[in-house]
Amino acid sequence: MSFSLEDVRELLLKENLLKEFVSNQGWHLTAPTNFSFETISYDSRQVDESTLFFCKGLNFKEAYLQSAVSQGLAYYVAEQPYEVAAVGVIVTDIRKAMAILAMAFYDYPQQKLQVIGYTGTKGKTTAAYFTKAILDHTTNKKTALLSTMNTTLDGQTYFKSHLTTPESLDLYRMMAEAVTNGMTHLVMEVSSQAYKTQRVYGLTLDVGIFLNISPDHISPIEHPTFDDYFYCKRQLILNSKTVVLNHESDYFELLKETADLYHIPAIVYGRSPETTYQVTSLAGLGHPFALTSHHGQLPIEAEYDILLAGGFNQENATSAIIAAALTGASIEDAQTGLKAARVPGRMDQLIQQNGAHVYVDYAHNYLSLKTLLAFAKSEHPKGRVIVVLGSPGNKAISRRHDFGKVLSETADVVFLTADDPAFEDPQKIADEIAEAITNEELLIHYEMDRPAAIEQALTESTAEDSVVIAGKGVDPYQKINGEDVLYEGDYAIVKRLIEEKQL
């Protein structure tokens, strides 16, 4: 793959992003040469004389560019000129420029895929996995997946994700690889940060799904306010050909109004008969539910079953059924796919020797934790809800107060522990969660060794109790002091303790 400096100029001019070219010849709006680029990169360690290098990010240092130039770099893209022996392509917005140039460099791979994008405060990964499970039957496993936990570009081989939504350059490279691998569909999670930092600038989704909204990622380094967070989330609606909306979401009327204002066709699902497709839980083994159509055009009225408990997961499955149907799936595809769909680290259930139920879930924000604990309480009303929980370091500071609030409302016992503390002290994070706890009857334990905290919670439980291990799921790493430190994973720890220690 390659493109020329003149291609770069034309693309940037079209988007009104080009300021000028800067070199030892002066400042110009015409391309100084007809140079061709064979690679593009924002990592100064991965450049050569044929690379177009992007100076992006809050932590970018001029030393990175100088290092790249010393390796032969001749052209860079930046929002300001630097005094280096290379030509600067100076732009008004480096992240928008990177997105526009990346999709062109990789020959617009999104146009060769059916792209389904999910956003929401909770449920994105579950719904994305459900959608892939359905489409695997439609496409013969030619569906790629970009999720918070794992990524697959060939439909079958997975690797750990670094960001919920990759940087634009990585995103289009991955899309291009998926196309090369013969994929026909892509299911992806689209984070609020992806819109705030322009990672998906210029990307139009074939189907966009807005699951729900509640405060999250509120911090000086992410979203300063809920208004900013919600605004960024809503950009998915504007950038979708068809949008699917959850009637049960907070601020649903504003979501629907946004779709109507921008003339985006909207399909609404939920428990109410006011929806396009109504979800009704059914009695019986497993977790069956039915979909009823109210003036809907998709042939999806049927009964379905999923492996995951909870009405909220039936709603996640409904969004997947609709999204998959819009891109070619049949009722049979949906029924077969959902019946076997597993989601790593989501609502994994184990039973201790004494009969206590243990739920391992990736719940890591206010809405997901509240929903999970409410489910545990409803399933085991005579027992206590015992929780193992931490909060990540150096991001989403508001979650700590949110967790204290949820614990006060629903939990009986909590073991506060470490969860990706990054560069912070996990005990300090635990103290901040505890400061927000207002229920004086809630029993609080502190144990920063997460496996030890899990063992103590299991030991504490009796037959009628439920134990909720929240936050990590099957994640095999803890983020500590800038490193991914190997971690056994919550599910594996619980399973091992039950088997080895007969808990």
Secondary structure as GFF3:
##gff-version 3
##sequence-region A 1 503
A	DSSP	beta_strand	3	4	.	.	.	ID=ss1
A	DSSP	alpha_helix	5	14	.	.	.	ID=ss2
A	DSSP	beta_strand	18	23	.	.	.	ID=ss3
A	DSSP	beta_strand	26	28	.	.	.	ID=ss4
A	DSSP	beta_strand	36	37	.	.	.	ID=ss5
A	DSSP	beta_strand	39	41	.	.	.	ID=ss6
A	DSSP	beta_strand	51	54	.	.	.	ID=ss7
A	DSSP	alpha_helix	62	70	.	.	.	ID=ss8
A	DSSP	beta_strand	75	78	.	.	.	ID=ss9
A	DSSP	beta_strand	87	91	.	.	.	ID=ss10
A	DSSP	alpha_helix	94	105	.	.	.	ID=ss11
A	DSSP	three_ten_helix	109	112	.	.	.	ID=ss12
A	DSSP	beta_strand	114	119	.	.	.	ID=ss13
A	DSSP	alpha_helix	124	139	.	.	.	ID=ss14
A	DSSP	beta_strand	143	146	.	.	.	ID=ss15
A	DSSP	beta_strand	150	152	.	.	.	ID=ss16
A	DSSP	beta_strand	158	160	.	.	.	ID=ss17
A	DSSP	alpha_helix	168	180	.	.	.	ID=ss18
A	DSSP	beta_strand	185	189	.	.	.	ID=ss19
A	DSSP	alpha_helix	192	196	.	.	.	ID=ss20
A	DSSP	beta_strand	205	210	.	.	.	ID=ss21
A	DSSP	alpha_helix	226	238	.	.	.	ID=ss22
A	DSSP	beta_strand	240	246	.	.	.	ID=ss23
A	DSSP	alpha_helix	252	261	.	.	.	ID=ss24
A	DSSP	beta_strand	266	270	.	.	.	ID=ss25
A	DSSP	beta_strand	277	281	.	.	.	ID=ss26
A	DSSP	beta_strand	287	293	.	.	.	ID=ss27
A	DSSP	beta_strand	303	306	.	.	.	ID=ss28
A	DSSP	alpha_helix	311	326	.	.	.	ID=ss29
A	DSSP	alpha_helix	331	340	.	.	.	ID=ss30
A	DSSP	beta_strand	348	351	.	.	.	ID=ss31
A	DSSP	beta_strand	357	361	.	.	.	ID=ss32
A	DSSP	alpha_helix	366	379	.	.	.	ID=ss33
A	DSSP	beta_strand	385	389	.	.	.	ID=ss34
A	DSSP	alpha_helix	398	410	.	.	.	ID=ss35
A	DSSP	beta_strand	413	416	.	.	.	ID=ss36
A	DSSP	alpha_helix	426	435	.	.	.	ID=ss37
A	DSSP	beta_strand	443	446	.	.	.	ID=ss38
A	DSSP	alpha_helix	450	460	.	.	.	ID=ss39
A	DSSP	beta_strand	466	470	.	.	.	ID=ss40
A	DSSP	beta_strand	477	480	.	.	.	ID=ss41
A	DSSP	beta_strand	483	486	.	.	.	ID=ss42
A	DSSP	alpha_helix	490	500	.	.	.	ID=ss43
###
